[in-house]
């Protein structure tokens, strides 16, 4: 429930509703949190600033502490806003997320023009903190040490009309030596299965046809209650929700990936044939130093079982190159696993120190030149494999869910873009009939590149969906609001693919 004091800060001195902008960095969890932040601000009476506008009344940074140079990027952006704030009376700047949880008072010391600092556990406080900073005319720094409210209980403003993330847990019980996330997001806390399913059913009723179950270690779900099969039971329960066409999840951990999850994936029709399984290293020695509780044989065994149960599954991964102490022999073991696993895609990272992690203090830090050379060899190998695996898709007939703005060249090529069941990106010839994001088309793959597929022939079938209806309704409402604010009748809403959404990387590199 929003109080009158919350709404007071959403209106300026002359009665004009204040606008907001959220800038998001990091993983899907951060992007999902930003949807909640947007919902909180709109529930408190703020309005979203127009796309491309550079004059929002409130700018919120939702930060990441894992990515390289995250703090430098934040302070650079804050420095860029300082003169704008000086010229814009009443403007407020807020910093939240993992870096805020970690740095706390440091942010205000380095950037005293910041009005609010909040952490990962109390995002629900943002409107109150903004109002308090406005009334008291001083910065508000409030960091909770434990979760105050599960994010899914907060209002939300989803970026997509047809797809949604659903958090099933927050936090992580692992102690990987390169990762600071458990210290910032806390120990794992699971939601009740009934609450998760109720949220999914509500989303489906609103037109959503694809959901992604989200957690720092998603397949450890159930650890709170000691049920090792809780995650597979949840997948099967999702299969019984009428109208839910696609179910995905990210990111699992090999330690907790059990045979019952593989069976649930294979036997539940709406669970997609896609798996993101972080490897991090193929060397048993390095995995031990990382405190990863599996070894190469266990990892490849999981991949073999998944492929046996789901032959067309597309498997992706995360890999860190240059972890302290990594020898050339260790790196060759990583290349060996990449060759054996034949990932459809790999998100590769060069190791860099993260203050506060055990790995930052380890001996054997690898020279940057060596890390770069190994990284380039890994990327070249994975590019070759990705292309070979994509070529196997040529000639297949696939159902695509039309995507929102994923093809940057669609306007010039007269194509649209969609995602295959295994999440591969496919650009296809635009059909004569209307196709909306969320609708489903059937195409034949004619060409493969390392990172996408083409369907250059005519679309074989178009299926209009409730998800497409939801997108069209939202697009019409958006056009109506723009017309009202401009005082001009815009006519019929544009039907097509809007601008691309912000790109979210997979995981925090800690899964």
C-alpha positions in Angstrom: 0.0 0.0 0.0 1.4 3.4 -1.0 1.2 6.2 1.6 0.4 9.8 0.9 4.0 10.7 1.9 5.4 8.3 -0.7 3.3 10.0 -3.4 4.3 13.5 -2.2 7.8 13.1 -3.7 6.4 12.0 -7.0 4.9 15.5 -7.7 7.1 18.6 -7.9 6.3 22.1 -6.5 4.1 23.1 -9.4 2.1 19.9 -9.4 3.8 18.1 -12.3 4.4 14.4 -11.9 8.1 13.5 -11.6 9.7 11.1 -14.1 12.2 8.3 -13.4 14.9 6.4 -15.3 16.5 3.1 -14.2 20.0 2.1 -15.4 20.7 -1.6 -14.9 24.0 -3.4 -14.8 24.7 -7.1 -14.3 22.7 -10.3 -14.4 19.1 -11.3 -14.9 18.5 -11.0 -11.1 19.4 -7.3 -11.4 17.2 -6.8 -14.4 14.3 -8.5 -12.6 15.0 -6.3 -9.5 14.8 -3.3 -11.9 11.3 -4.3 -13.0 10.3 -4.3 -9.3 11.9 -0.9 -8.8 10.0 0.5 -11.8 6.8 -1.0 -10.3 7.5 0.6 -6.9 8.1 4.0 -8.4 5.0 3.9 -10.6 2.9 2.7 -7.7 4.2 5.7 -5.8 3.1 8.1 -8.6 6.2 8.5 -10.7 6.1 8.1 -14.5 8.7 6.6 -16.7 10.8 9.0 -18.6 10.5 8.7 -22.4 13.0 6.5 -24.2 16.2 8.5 -25.0 15.2 11.4 -22.7 18.1 12.9 -20.8 16.2 14.8 -18.2 14.6 12.4 -15.8 13.8 13.8 -12.3 15.0 10.6 -10.6 17.8 8.4 -11.9 18.3 5.0 -10.3 21.4 2.9 -10.8 20.9 -0.8 -10.1 24.5 -2.0 -9.8 26.6 -5.1 -10.1 29.7 -5.8 -8.0 30.9 -8.8 -10.0 31.6 -7.4 -13.4 35.1 -6.0 -14.0 35.5 -2.3 -13.2 31.9 -2.1 -11.9 32.8 0.6 -9.4 34.8 2.7 -11.9 31.8 2.6 -14.4 29.4 3.6 -11.6 31.5 6.6 -10.4 32.1 7.7 -14.0 28.3 7.7 -14.7 27.7 9.5 -11.4 30.3 12.1 -12.3 28.6 12.7 -15.7 25.3 13.4 -13.8 26.7 15.8 -11.3 26.5 19.0 -13.5 23.1 17.9 -14.8 21.8 17.7 -11.2 23.3 21.1 -10.4 21.3 22.5 -13.3 18.1 20.6 -12.6 16.7 21.7 -9.2 14.9 18.8 -7.4 16.7 16.0 -9.4 17.5 13.0 -7.3 20.0 10.2 -7.8 19.7 6.7 -6.2 22.2 3.8 -6.2 21.1 0.3 -5.3 22.1 -3.3 -6.0 25.2 -5.4 -5.2 27.8 -2.6 -5.4 25.6 -0.4 -3.1 25.3 -3.4 -0.7 29.1 -3.7 -0.7 30.3 -0.1 -0.7 27.6 1.6 1.4 28.9 4.9 2.8 31.8 5.0 0.2 29.4 5.9 -2.5 28.2 9.1 -0.8 31.8 10.0 0.2 33.0 9.7 -3.5 29.8 11.2 -5.0 28.1 13.4 -2.3 25.5 14.5 -4.8 23.9 11.0 -4.5 20.6 11.2 -2.6 19.8 7.6 -1.8 21.8 4.4 -1.3 19.9 1.1 -0.8 20.9 -2.5 -0.9 19.8 -5.8 -2.4 17.6 -6.7 0.7 15.5 -3.5 0.9 14.6 -2.5 -2.6 11.0 -2.0 -1.4 12.2 1.1 0.5 13.2 3.2 -2.5 10.2 5.5 -2.7 10.3 6.2 1.0 14.0 6.9 0.9 13.6 9.3 -2.0 10.9 11.2 -0.1 12.9 11.3 3.1 16.0 12.6 1.2 13.8 15.3 -0.4 12.3 16.4 2.9 15.4 16.2 5.0 17.7 17.5 2.2 20.4 15.0 3.0 21.5 11.7 1.7 19.7 8.5 2.9 21.9 5.4 3.2 19.9 2.4 4.3 21.4 -1.1 3.8 19.5 -4.1 5.3 21.6 -7.1 6.3 18.8 -9.6 5.6 15.9 -9.8 3.1 13.0 -7.6 4.2 10.5 -8.7 1.6 10.7 -11.3 -1.2 11.0 -9.2 -4.4 8.0 -11.0 -6.0 5.7 -9.5 -3.3 6.5 -6.0 -4.7 4.8 -4.1 -7.5 6.4 -4.7 -10.9 6.6 -3.1 -14.4 7.5 -5.9 -16.7 9.5 -5.0 -19.9 7.9 -7.7 -21.9 4.2 -8.4 -22.4 4.7 -12.0 -23.4 7.7 -13.2 -21.3 8.4 -12.9 -17.6 11.0 -13.8 -15.0 9.7 -15.5 -11.8 12.1 -15.6 -8.8 11.9 -18.9 -7.0 14.8 -18.1 -4.6 17.3 -15.4 -3.6 20.8 -15.7 -2.2 23.3 -18.6 -2.5 24.7 -21.2 -0.1 27.9 -21.8 -2.1 31.3 -20.4 -1.2 33.1 -20.1 -4.6 36.4 -18.3 -4.0 35.9 -15.9 -6.9 32.4 -14.8 -6.0 31.2 -12.1 -3.7 27.4 -12.6 -4.4 26.6 -14.7 -1.3 28.0 -12.0 0.9 25.8 -9.4 -0.9 22.6 -11.3 -1.4 22.8 -13.6 1.6 22.1 -17.3 2.2 19.5 -19.0 -0.1 15.9 -18.3 0.8 13.2 -20.2 -1.1 9.7 -19.2 -1.9 6.7 -21.5 -1.3 5.9 -23.5 -4.3 2.2 -22.4 -4.1 3.2 -18.8 -4.2 5.4 -19.4 -7.2 2.7 -21.2 -9.1 0.1 -18.6 -8.2 2.3 -15.9 -9.6 2.8 -17.8 -12.8 -0.9 -18.4 -13.2 -1.5 -14.7 -12.7 1.1 -13.9 -15.4 -0.5 -16.4 -17.8 -3.9 -14.8 -17.2 -2.3 -11.4 -18.2 -1.1 -12.9 -21.5 2.4 -14.2 -20.6 3.2 -17.4 -22.4 6.9 -17.8 -21.5 8.4 -17.8 -18.0 12.0 -18.2 -16.8 12.4 -19.5 -13.3 15.2 -17.4 -11.7 17.6 -18.0 -8.8 21.3 -17.6 -8.0 21.4 -21.4 -7.8 18.0 -22.3 -9.2 18.2 -26.1 -8.9 19.1 -25.9 -5.3 15.5 -24.9 -4.7 14.1 -26.9 -1.8 17.2 -26.7 0.4 15.2 -24.8 3.0 12.8 -27.7 3.5 15.3 -30.6 2.8 13.5 -31.7 -0.4 16.1 -32.6 -3.0 13.3 -33.1 -5.6 11.5 -29.8 -5.0 12.9 -28.3 -8.3 11.9 -31.2 -10.5 8.4 -31.2 -8.9 8.1 -27.4 -9.6 9.0 -28.0 -13.3 6.4 -30.7 -13.6 3.8 -28.4 -11.9 4.5 -25.7 -14.4 3.7 -28.3 -17.1 0.1 -28.4 -15.8 -0.6 -24.7 -16.1 -2.9 -24.2 -19.1 -1.7 -21.5 -21.5 1.9 -21.6 -20.4 3.8 -22.5 -23.5 7.4 -22.2 -22.6 9.3 -22.7 -19.3 13.0 -22.0 -18.9 15.3 -21.6 -15.9 18.7 -20.1 -14.9 21.2 -20.7 -13.6 21.7 -24.2 -12.2 24.8 -25.6 -10.4 26.3 -28.9 -11.4 26.5 -29.9 -7.7 22.7 -29.9 -7.4 21.8 -31.1 -10.8 20.0 -34.4 -10.3 18.6 -37.1 -12.5 15.1 -36.2 -11.6 15.5 -32.7 -13.0 16.7 -34.2 -16.3 13.6 -36.5 -16.3 11.3 -33.6 -15.6 12.8 -31.6 -18.4 12.4 -34.5 -20.9 8.9 -35.4 -19.8 7.3 -31.9 -19.4 6.4 -30.7 -22.8 6.5 -26.9 -22.0 10.0 -27.1 -20.4 12.2 -26.1 -23.2 15.2 -28.2 -24.5 17.7 -25.6 -23.3 20.2 -25.8 -20.4 22.7 -23.2 -19.1 25.2 -25.2 -17.1 28.2 -23.1 -15.7 31.5 -24.9 -16.1 33.9 -22.2 -15.0 37.0 -24.5 -15.5 37.7 -27.9 -16.9 40.6 -28.5 -14.6 40.0 -30.5 -11.4 42.8 -28.6 -9.8 41.3 -25.2 -10.6 37.8 -26.4 -9.7 39.1 -27.4 -6.3 40.8 -24.0 -5.8 37.5 -22.3 -6.9 35.6 -24.4 -4.3 33.4 -25.8 -7.0 32.0 -29.1 -5.6 32.2 -31.1 -8.9 35.0 -32.3 -11.1 35.3 -32.7 -14.9 34.0 -36.3 -15.0 30.9 -35.3 -13.0 30.2 -32.3 -15.3 30.6 -34.3 -18.6 28.4 -37.0 -17.1 25.6 -34.5 -16.6 26.0 -33.3 -20.2 25.9 -36.9 -21.5 22.7 -37.7 -19.6 21.0 -34.5 -20.8 21.8 -35.3 -24.4 20.6 -38.9 -24.0 17.3 -37.7 -22.6 16.9 -34.6 -24.8 18.8 -35.1 -28.0 18.1 -31.6 -29.5 19.0 -29.7 -26.2 21.1 -26.6 -26.7 23.6 -26.3 -23.8 25.4 -23.1 -22.9 27.9 -22.4 -20.1 30.1 -19.8 -18.3 33.9 -20.2 -18.3 36.5 -18.2 -16.4 40.0 -18.0 -17.9 43.1 -17.2 -15.9 42.0 -18.1 -12.4 45.0 -17.8 -10.0 47.3 -20.8 -10.3 45.9 -21.9 -13.7 48.6 -23.6 -15.7 48.7 -24.3 -19.4 47.8 -27.9 -18.6 44.8 -26.7 -16.6 43.7 -24.5 -19.5 44.0 -27.4 -21.9 41.6 -29.3 -19.7 39.1 -26.5 -20.2 39.5 -26.7 -23.9 39.1 -30.5 -23.7 35.7 -30.1 -21.9 34.6 -27.5 -24.5 35.4 -29.9 -27.3 33.6 -32.8 -25.5 30.5 -30.8 -24.4 30.1 -29.0 -27.7 28.3 -26.0 -26.2 25.9 -24.1 -28.4 27.2 -20.9 -26.7 29.7 -20.0 -24.0 29.9 -16.8 -21.9 33.6 -16.4 -21.4 35.3 -14.2 -18.8 38.9 -13.2 -18.1 39.5 -13.6 -14.3 39.9 -10.3 -12.5 40.3 -9.7 -8.8 37.2 -9.0 -6.8 38.0 -7.3 -3.4 36.6 -9.3 -0.6 36.9 -12.7 -2.3 39.5 -15.4 -1.3 40.7 -15.6 -4.8 41.9 -12.0 -4.8 44.5 -12.9 -2.2 45.7 -16.2 -3.8 49.2 -16.7 -5.0 49.8 -17.4 -8.7 47.9 -14.4 -10.2 48.2 -14.8 -14.0 49.8 -12.1 -16.1 47.2 -10.2 -18.2 49.1 -11.1 -21.4 48.8 -14.8 -20.7 45.1 -14.5 -19.7 44.4 -12.6 -22.9 46.1 -15.2 -25.1 44.3 -18.1 -23.5 41.0 -16.2 -23.7 41.4 -15.7 -27.4 42.1 -19.3 -28.0 39.0 -20.3 -26.1 36.8 -17.9 -27.9 38.1 -19.1 -31.3 37.4 -22.7 -30.4 33.9 -22.0 -29.1 33.1 -19.9 -32.2 34.0 -22.8 -34.4 31.9 -25.2 -32.3 28.9 -22.8 -32.2 29.0 -22.5 -35.9 29.2 -26.3 -36.5 26.3 -26.9 -34.0 24.2 -24.2 -35.7 24.8 -25.7 -39.1 23.1 -28.9 -37.8 19.9 -26.8 -37.6 19.8 -26.1 -41.3 16.8 -27.9 -42.9 14.9 -28.3 -39.6 11.4 -26.9 -39.2 11.0 -24.9 -36.0 8.4 -23.0 -34.1 9.6 -19.6 -33.1 8.1 -17.2 -30.6 8.4 -13.8 -32.2 10.7 -11.7 -30.1 10.8 -8.0 -29.1 13.5 -6.2 -31.0 16.2 -8.8 -31.0 17.1 -8.3 -34.6 19.0 -5.0 -34.8 19.0 -5.1 -38.6 15.4 -6.3 -39.0 14.2 -2.9 -40.4 16.8 -2.9 -43.2 16.6 -6.6 -44.0 12.7 -6.7 -43.9 12.9 -9.6 -41.4 11.6 -10.3 -38.0 13.3 -12.3 -35.2 12.2 -15.0 -32.8 13.5 -17.6 -30.4 13.4 -21.3 -31.1 12.5 -23.7 -28.4 16.2 -24.2 -27.6 16.5 -20.4 -27.4 18.6 -20.0 -30.5 18.0 -16.7 -32.2 16.4 -17.0 -35.7 15.8 -14.1 -38.2 13.0 -14.9 -40.6 11.4 -13.4 -43.6 8.6 -11.0 -42.7 5.3 -12.6 -43.8 2.5 -10.6 -45.5 0.1 -11.1 -42.6 0.5 -9.3 -39.3 2.9 -10.8 -36.8 3.3 -9.5 -33.3 5.8 -10.2 -30.5 4.5 -13.2 -28.6 2.9 -14.8 -31.7 4.3 -18.1 -32.9 5.5 -18.8 -36.5 6.7 -22.0 -38.1 9.8 -21.7 -40.4 12.4 -23.8 -42.1 16.1 -23.0 -41.3 18.1 -22.2 -44.4 21.4 -20.7 -43.1 23.5 -20.8 -40.0 26.0 -18.3 -38.6 27.8 -18.7 -35.3 25.4 -16.7 -33.2 22.1 -16.8 -35.2 20.1 -18.8 -37.8 18.2 -17.6 -40.9 14.9 -18.7 -42.3 15.0 -17.1 -45.7 12.0 -18.9 -47.2 8.3 -18.0 -46.7 6.8 -18.5 -43.2 5.1 -21.8 -43.1 2.5 -20.9 -40.5 1.5 -18.0 -38.2 -0.3 -18.7 -34.9 -1.8 -15.6 -33.3 -1.6 -16.0 -29.5 -3.0 -14.4 -26.3 0.6 -13.3 -25.7 0.5 -11.4 -29.0 -2.9 -9.9 -28.0 -1.3 -8.7 -24.7 1.6 -7.1 -26.6 -0.8 -5.3 -29.0 -2.9 -4.0 -26.1 0.2 -2.7 -24.3 1.5 -1.1 -27.5 -1.8 0.6 -28.1 -1.9 1.9 -24.5 1.7 3.2 -24.9 0.8 5.0 -28.2 -2.3 6.5 -26.5 -0.2 7.9 -23.6 2.3 9.4 -26.1 -0.6 11.0 -28.0 -2.1 12.4 -24.9 1.2 13.8 -23.7 1.9 15.3 -27.1 -1.6 16.6 -27.6 -1.7 15.0 -31.0 -3.9 12.1 -32.3 -1.5 9.4 -33.5 -4.0 7.2 -35.2 -3.5 3.4 -35.2 -0.7 2.0 -33.1 2.3 0.7 -34.9 2.4 -3.1 -35.0 5.8 -4.6 -35.3 8.9 -5.2 -33.2 9.9 -2.3 -30.8 13.4 -1.2 -29.9 15.6 -3.9 -28.3 15.4 -4.5 -24.6 18.5 -4.0 -22.4 20.8 -7.0 -22.7 21.0 -9.1 -19.6 24.1 -11.3 -19.2 23.6 -14.8 -17.9 24.1 -15.1 -14.2 26.7 -13.2 -12.1 29.6 -15.4 -13.3 29.2 -17.2 -9.9 26.8 -20.0 -10.7 
